[in-house]
Amino acid sequence: MLVLAVDTSGKQGSIAIAQCGPGDACEVIEVAELSGGTFSAELVPQIAALLVKHKFSKRDIGAFAVVSGPGSFTGLRIGLAVIKGLAEVLAKPIAAVSLLQALARAAHLDGHVVAALDGGRNEVFLGEYQVGDAEMRLIRERLLSRETWLELTRDAVVVTSDSSLREAARTKGLHVVEVGRPRSDAIAQLGWRKILSGETISPEALEANYIGRSETDLFVKGS
């Protein structure tokens, strides 16, 4: 099955097409980079060009994988809107992928793993997972201050693509692994796992996951 994956969550983005088959095997055909600030103008033409380059049409797409968050408000909205439209017209399934989950998966570790991304404004996006050989269970995703997150991740391996977060974690004596920011090829592979397990979503239900502070976190900070 041909899977089209899109990531417009960051300053730079990418799209990928992958041929996925039985099990969780996906052969990535190509990844095309998207320039930041031009997603609205680039995304649809780049998808069309990538399909034509490899002699596919939009009707050959069997499923979609898209980063649903966290990330840029505008970037996420553009990527999700395009996937919503394509999936609705083609009547194909969508796998919504958390960038934090992709980051945690990139470290190839087992156990209690916390993925950390810079959230701006002195805050950090955190995704906590219990990772095993065959599954990856979400514990929770949340947004915390840079001061708070270091105190709450002492019993986990921290995975990040941000060098400043890496250094902050190491200064506190935490076990930290730095990996590259996942691209759309990783999103395609993780999305395919979700599709195989039936974790798909309709175009109408697809929404951005911006991840905000929980009421508990706000209460603790204000107490």
N, C-alpha and C positions, 0 to 999 in steps of 0.2 A: 504494500500500500504506500502511495506517495503522501508524505506528510509535509505540510508547509508550516514552518515555525517563524514567529515574529517576536522581536524584542525591541521595544521603543521606550524602555523604562529609564534610560540614562542619557548622559550627554551625547554619547554615540549609540547607535543601534545596529541591528543586523537582521537579515532574513536568511533562512536556510531551507533547502529542500532535501529530503531524505527518503530513501526507499526502505521501508520497514517491513519485517516479515514475522514468522512464527517466533515465539519466545519474546525476548526484549531486544532483539538485534535490529539495529538501524544502520544502514550504510549512508553516510552523509554524502550527497552528490556535490553540493557547493554551498558556501556561505558568502553572502554579499553584504558588505558593510554599508551602513547608512550614516550620513553626516548629521551631526547634531544641529538642531534649529531648522532642518529642512524636511522633517519627517512627512509633513502634510503634502509637500510637493513631490517627494521622492518615492514614498512607500508603494503606491499602486503601480507606477511605471517600472520600478525595480522588480516587483513581483512578476509583472508581465514579461519583462526582459529575461529574467532568470528562467522562466518556464519555456520561452521560445528558444533560448540558447540551448536547452537540453531536450528540445523537441517534444515538450509537453504542452497541453492546453489546460485551462482552468478546470475542465471536466475530468482531467486525470487526477486531480487532488482528491485523496480519500479521507483526509482528516486534517485538522488544524491544531497547532499548539501555540499558545501565546502567553507571554509574561503578563500577569494581571496585577503585579505590584510586588513590593513597594517601589516607588520611584517618582519620576517627574509627573506632575499632575497633567500637564498638556501632552507630554509624550505618550503616557499610558492611554489617554482618551483617544488619541489618533490611531494607535495600534489596535485597540479594542474595537473601534468603530469600523475599521477596514475588515477585520476578521468577522465581526458580526454580519456585515453586509455580504461577504463572500459565503460564509457558512449558511446563511439564510437562503441565498439564491441557489446554492449547490446542494442544500439539504445534507450537509456533512457534519460530523461531530466535532466538538471543540474540547480540548484539554486546556484548562486554565492553570498555569504553572507559577508558583511563587518563586521569585528570584532568590529568596533566602533558602528555599528548599534546594534549588539548583546549586547554590553556593555550598551548602552542607554536603551535598552528594559529591561535589567535585573533589573533596578531600579524601574520598575512599576510606573512610574510617568507620569503625563500629562503636557502639556505646552511646553515651550522652553527648551530643554535639550541639553547639550553639553557633549559628551563623550570624555574623555581625556586618552591617553596612552603615556607612555614614548617612545619617538622616538630615544633616544640616542643622543650623541653629543650635549647635552644641548638643545634639541628640543622636541616638543610635537606634537603628532598626535591628531587632533581635528575633531570630527564629530558633526555637528549641526543638530538638528532634531526638528520638531514640532510634538509632540506626542498627539494623541487623543485616545478615546476609541476604535475606529475601524481602525485607520490608523496611519502610522508613515511616515511623509513626510521629505525627505532629503532636507536640506537647502544647505549644502556644507560640504566637507571634505577637510582638508588641513594640512600642516605641518608648525608650527610656532616656534619661539624661546621661551624659558621658560620665558623670560622677557615680550614678546609681548602677549602671550595667556591670561595671567591673566587680561590684560586691555581690552580684547575683549569679555569677558564672564560675565560681571557684571550683565546683565539682564537675565541670564539663571541659571538653576540648573546644576552644574557640577557633572558628574558621572565618577568615576575612580576606577580602581582596584590597583592603585599605591599609596602607603602610602606617598611618598614624594610629589606627586602632590596634594594629599589631604591636607597635611599640608601647602603647599604653597598657596592653594586656601583659606584655613581657615584663614591664616595670613592676607590675603587681604580682609577678611570679606565676602567672597563669600559663597553662599549656596552650599554645597558639600555633596554628598552621596558616600560612599565607598562600592563597591560590589566586589564579587569574580570575577576573570577573567572567562569569559564564556568558558564552555567546549563544546565538540561536541554534547552533548545532547541538549543544547540551540541552537546550529547551526542547528540541525535537525528540531527543532520546528519552527525556523524562516525561514528556507529553505522551509518547507512545506507550510507556508503562501504564500511565493513567488510562489511556484508551483501552488497553487490554484488560484492565481491571474494572472497566465500566465507569470510571470517574470522569464522565463528560458532562458538559453543560450546554444548554440551548442558547442560541443567540440572544433571546429575550432576557435570559437570566445572567448573561455574562456582564460582570461589573468590575471596575478597578478596585483593588484592595490596597488602599492607601496606608492603612495601619496607623491608628492614632493611640493616644494614651488611654488606658482603661480608667474607669471611674476609681478603681482601687489605687492605681498608681497616682492619680491626682490627689486622692485623699491622703495617701501616705506623704506625698511631697508637701501638702499644706498643713500637716499635723505638727 
